[in-house]
Amino acid sequence: MHVRPRRVVFATLAASSLLLLSACDGGSASADKKDNKGAPSAPSVPASLSAEQAEQALVAPGDLPAGWKLEANTGLDKSQGADDDMVTGAKPLCAPVTAVLNSGRLEADYKANAQEVFTKKGDRTTVAQDVSGYPRAQAERAMTGLRTAVEQCGTFTGKQAGKKATVTVKKTAEQPKYGDDSLRYTVKVVQGDLQMDFDMGTVRSHGAITTVLNNYPDHGDRGMEAFTKALSKAAEKLGAAAAKTA
Protein backbone atom coordinates (compact mmCIF):
# COMPACT_ATOMS: atom_id res chain seq x y z
CA MET A 1 0.00 0.00 0.00
CA HIS A 2 1.30 3.40 -0.95
CA VAL A 3 1.86 5.92 1.80
CA ARG A 4 2.62 9.59 1.38
CA PRO A 5 3.75 12.38 3.70
CA ARG A 6 0.80 13.54 5.76
CA ARG A 7 0.01 17.22 5.73
CA VAL A 8 0.64 18.94 9.04
CA VAL A 9 -1.03 22.28 8.34
CA PHE A 10 -4.03 21.46 10.52
CA ALA A 11 -2.26 22.17 13.81
CA THR A 12 -0.82 25.42 12.46
CA LEU A 13 -4.21 26.60 11.26
CA ALA A 14 -5.83 25.73 14.55
CA ALA A 15 -3.26 27.73 16.51
CA SER A 16 -3.64 30.72 14.22
CA SER A 17 -7.41 30.63 14.66
CA LEU A 18 -7.07 30.68 18.43
CA LEU A 19 -4.77 33.68 18.30
CA LEU A 20 -7.20 35.49 16.03
CA LEU A 21 -10.10 34.82 18.36
CA SER A 22 -8.09 36.07 21.34
CA ALA A 23 -7.20 39.28 19.52
CA CYS A 24 -10.85 39.92 18.60
CA ASP A 25 -12.03 39.21 22.14
CA GLY A 26 -9.51 41.54 23.69
CA GLY A 27 -9.58 39.51 26.88
CA SER A 28 -12.64 41.41 28.12
CA ALA A 29 -15.35 39.74 30.17
CA SER A 30 -17.83 41.95 28.33
CA ALA A 31 -17.12 39.90 25.20
CA ASP A 32 -19.35 37.13 26.58
CA LYS A 33 -22.53 37.21 24.55
CA LYS A 34 -25.80 37.69 26.43
CA ASP A 35 -29.37 37.07 25.39
CA ASN A 36 -32.10 39.70 25.37
CA LYS A 37 -32.75 39.16 29.09
CA GLY A 38 -29.16 39.85 30.02
CA ALA A 39 -28.28 36.24 30.84
CA PRO A 40 -25.16 34.70 29.25
CA SER A 41 -25.92 32.81 26.05
CA ALA A 42 -25.23 29.09 25.92
CA PRO A 43 -21.97 28.33 24.09
CA SER A 44 -22.49 27.19 20.53
CA VAL A 45 -21.75 23.55 19.70
CA PRO A 46 -19.46 22.98 16.68
CA ALA A 47 -21.25 21.40 13.74
CA SER A 48 -18.35 19.10 12.93
CA LEU A 49 -15.05 17.73 14.20
CA SER A 50 -12.11 20.13 14.44
CA ALA A 51 -8.60 19.34 13.24
CA GLU A 52 -7.43 19.00 16.83
CA GLN A 53 -10.28 16.63 17.68
CA ALA A 54 -9.52 14.54 14.60
CA GLU A 55 -5.95 14.10 15.84
CA GLN A 56 -7.28 13.14 19.29
CA ALA A 57 -9.28 10.32 17.70
CA LEU A 58 -6.18 8.58 16.30
CA VAL A 59 -5.04 5.42 18.05
CA ALA A 60 -1.64 5.44 19.76
CA PRO A 61 1.21 2.92 19.41
CA GLY A 62 0.42 1.65 22.91
CA ASP A 63 -3.09 0.70 21.75
CA LEU A 64 -1.65 -2.00 19.47
CA PRO A 65 0.16 -5.24 20.37
CA ALA A 66 3.93 -5.23 20.76
CA GLY A 67 5.98 -5.09 17.55
CA TRP A 68 3.94 -2.44 15.74
CA LYS A 69 5.55 0.86 14.82
CA LEU A 70 4.00 4.18 13.83
CA GLU A 71 5.30 5.37 10.47
CA ALA A 72 5.89 9.07 11.00
CA ASN A 73 4.32 11.56 8.58
CA THR A 74 2.53 8.96 6.47
CA GLY A 75 -1.11 8.52 5.54
CA LEU A 76 -3.58 6.54 3.45
CA ASP A 77 -4.47 9.13 0.84
CA LYS A 78 -3.34 8.13 -2.66
CA SER A 79 -5.06 11.04 -4.42
CA GLN A 80 -1.81 12.98 -4.68
CA GLY A 81 1.26 11.38 -6.18
CA ALA A 82 0.00 7.80 -6.43
CA ASP A 83 -2.51 7.80 -9.26
CA ASP A 84 -1.43 4.35 -10.44
CA ASP A 85 -2.52 2.85 -7.11
CA MET A 86 -6.03 4.32 -7.21
CA VAL A 87 -9.03 2.26 -8.27
CA THR A 88 -11.29 4.37 -10.48
CA GLY A 89 -14.28 3.94 -12.76
CA ALA A 90 -16.50 1.98 -10.36
CA LYS A 91 -20.24 2.34 -10.87
CA PRO A 92 -21.82 4.93 -8.53
CA LEU A 93 -23.40 2.33 -6.25
CA CYS A 94 -19.97 0.83 -5.50
CA ALA A 95 -17.96 4.07 -5.49
CA PRO A 96 -17.94 4.40 -1.65
CA VAL A 97 -15.78 1.26 -1.49
CA THR A 98 -13.15 2.59 -3.88
CA ALA A 99 -13.34 6.05 -2.26
CA VAL A 100 -12.32 4.68 1.12
CA LEU A 101 -9.60 2.53 -0.47
CA ASN A 102 -8.18 5.49 -2.39
CA SER A 103 -8.20 8.13 0.33
CA GLY A 104 -9.32 6.57 3.60
CA ARG A 105 -12.39 8.84 3.49
CA LEU A 106 -15.95 8.37 2.29
CA GLU A 107 -16.45 12.00 1.26
CA ALA A 108 -14.11 14.48 -0.42
CA ASP A 109 -15.85 17.47 1.19
CA TYR A 110 -14.58 16.97 4.74
CA LYS A 111 -14.16 19.58 7.47
CA ALA A 112 -11.19 17.99 9.25
CA ASN A 113 -8.95 15.00 8.66
CA ALA A 114 -6.14 13.04 10.30
CA GLN A 115 -4.42 9.82 9.22
CA GLU A 116 -1.75 7.44 10.43
CA VAL A 117 -0.07 4.19 9.38
CA PHE A 118 1.42 1.40 11.51
CA THR A 119 3.66 -1.41 10.28
CA LYS A 120 4.81 -4.58 11.97
CA LYS A 121 8.55 -5.03 12.31
CA GLY A 122 9.91 -7.64 9.93
CA ASP A 123 6.61 -8.00 8.08
CA ARG A 124 4.67 -6.27 5.30
CA THR A 125 1.38 -6.04 7.20
CA THR A 126 -0.02 -2.54 7.53
CA VAL A 127 -2.69 -1.18 9.87
CA ALA A 128 -3.84 2.35 9.09
CA GLN A 129 -6.51 4.78 10.27
CA ASP A 130 -8.37 7.75 8.87
CA VAL A 131 -10.48 10.19 10.89
CA SER A 132 -12.72 12.67 9.07
CA GLY A 133 -15.24 15.23 10.27
CA TYR A 134 -18.47 16.27 8.52
CA PRO A 135 -21.82 17.79 9.45
CA ARG A 136 -23.87 14.97 10.93
CA ALA A 137 -26.40 14.68 8.08
CA GLN A 138 -23.57 14.34 5.56
CA ALA A 139 -21.87 11.65 7.65
CA GLU A 140 -25.12 9.71 7.99
CA ARG A 141 -25.63 9.74 4.21
CA ALA A 142 -22.03 8.63 3.67
CA MET A 143 -22.42 5.66 6.01
CA THR A 144 -25.69 4.68 4.34
CA GLY A 145 -23.96 4.76 0.96
CA LEU A 146 -21.09 2.61 2.21
CA ARG A 147 -23.42 0.06 3.79
CA THR A 148 -25.44 -0.19 0.58
CA ALA A 149 -22.26 -0.69 -1.45
CA VAL A 150 -20.91 -3.39 0.86
CA GLU A 151 -24.22 -5.25 0.95
CA GLN A 152 -25.15 -4.97 -2.74
CA CYS A 153 -21.98 -4.66 -4.84
CA GLY A 154 -20.34 -8.05 -4.26
CA THR A 155 -17.86 -8.10 -7.14
CA PHE A 156 -17.47 -5.16 -9.51
CA THR A 157 -14.86 -3.77 -11.88
CA GLY A 158 -12.89 -0.57 -12.21
CA LYS A 159 -9.47 0.48 -13.42
CA GLN A 160 -6.09 0.63 -11.75
CA ALA A 161 -3.07 2.03 -13.59
CA GLY A 162 -5.20 2.03 -16.74
CA LYS A 163 -5.90 -1.69 -16.52
CA LYS A 164 -8.99 -3.61 -15.47
CA ALA A 165 -9.26 -4.21 -11.74
CA THR A 166 -11.76 -6.53 -10.10
CA VAL A 167 -12.94 -5.56 -6.63
CA THR A 168 -14.74 -7.93 -4.26
CA VAL A 169 -16.33 -6.54 -1.11
CA LYS A 170 -18.02 -8.60 1.59
CA LYS A 171 -19.64 -7.82 4.90
CA THR A 172 -18.11 -9.92 7.66
CA ALA A 173 -20.20 -12.30 9.74
CA GLU A 174 -19.01 -10.64 12.93
CA GLN A 175 -20.39 -7.10 13.29
CA PRO A 176 -19.33 -5.46 16.59
CA LYS A 177 -21.43 -2.42 17.49
CA TYR A 178 -19.43 0.79 17.74
CA GLY A 179 -20.52 4.42 17.94
CA ASP A 180 -23.78 5.50 16.31
CA ASP A 181 -23.18 3.27 13.28
CA SER A 182 -20.46 0.79 12.35
CA LEU A 183 -19.60 -1.71 9.64
CA ARG A 184 -16.91 -4.38 9.24
CA TYR A 185 -16.07 -5.74 5.81
CA THR A 186 -13.31 -7.19 3.64
CA VAL A 187 -12.08 -5.95 0.27
CA LYS A 188 -10.01 -7.76 -2.37
CA VAL A 189 -8.57 -5.99 -5.40
CA VAL A 190 -7.17 -8.07 -8.29
CA GLN A 191 -5.37 -6.43 -11.20
CA GLY A 192 -3.51 -8.84 -13.44
CA ASP A 193 -1.17 -10.89 -11.24
CA LEU A 194 -1.44 -8.42 -8.36
CA GLN A 195 -3.85 -9.06 -5.50
CA MET A 196 -4.41 -6.80 -2.49
CA ASP A 197 -6.42 -7.91 0.56
CA PHE A 198 -7.89 -5.70 3.26
CA ASP A 199 -9.77 -6.08 6.53
CA MET A 200 -11.74 -2.88 7.08
CA GLY A 201 -13.94 -1.29 9.71
CA THR A 202 -15.78 2.04 9.53
CA VAL A 203 -17.42 3.77 12.50
CA ARG A 204 -19.55 6.92 12.75
CA SER A 205 -20.11 8.98 15.90
CA HIS A 206 -22.18 12.15 15.41
CA GLY A 207 -20.69 13.64 12.22
CA ALA A 208 -17.26 12.04 12.62
CA ILE A 209 -16.20 8.92 10.74
CA THR A 210 -13.14 6.74 11.24
CA THR A 211 -11.96 3.85 9.07
CA VAL A 212 -9.34 1.34 10.18
CA LEU A 213 -7.70 -0.70 7.44
CA ASN A 214 -5.54 -3.82 7.63
CA ASN A 215 -3.54 -4.56 4.45
CA TYR A 216 -1.90 -7.98 4.77
CA PRO A 217 0.40 -10.10 2.55
CA ASP A 218 0.09 -13.70 1.41
CA HIS A 219 2.33 -14.90 4.23
CA GLY A 220 3.25 -13.76 7.71
CA ASP A 221 1.01 -12.25 10.36
CA ARG A 222 -2.35 -11.15 8.97
CA GLY A 223 -2.48 -8.46 11.65
CA MET A 224 -5.99 -9.35 12.82
CA GLU A 225 -5.20 -8.86 16.51
CA ALA A 226 -3.78 -5.40 15.86
CA PHE A 227 -6.66 -4.52 13.52
CA THR A 228 -9.30 -5.58 16.03
CA LYS A 229 -7.66 -3.65 18.88
CA ALA A 230 -7.13 -0.59 16.70
CA LEU A 231 -10.76 -0.57 15.53
CA SER A 232 -12.11 -0.86 19.07
CA LYS A 233 -9.84 1.89 20.38
CA ALA A 234 -10.50 4.10 17.35
CA ALA A 235 -14.24 3.86 17.97
CA GLU A 236 -13.76 4.75 21.64
CA LYS A 237 -11.59 7.78 20.86
CA LEU A 238 -13.86 8.91 18.05
CA GLY A 239 -16.86 8.83 20.37
CA ALA A 240 -15.06 10.95 22.95
CA ALA A 241 -13.98 13.53 20.36
CA ALA A 242 -17.32 13.64 18.56
CA ALA A 243 -19.24 14.11 21.81
CA LYS A 244 -18.08 17.73 21.74
CA THR A 245 -19.85 18.31 18.39
CA ALA A 246 -23.45 18.52 17.23
Disulfide bonds with the S-S distance in Angstrom:
Cys94-Cys153 2.08
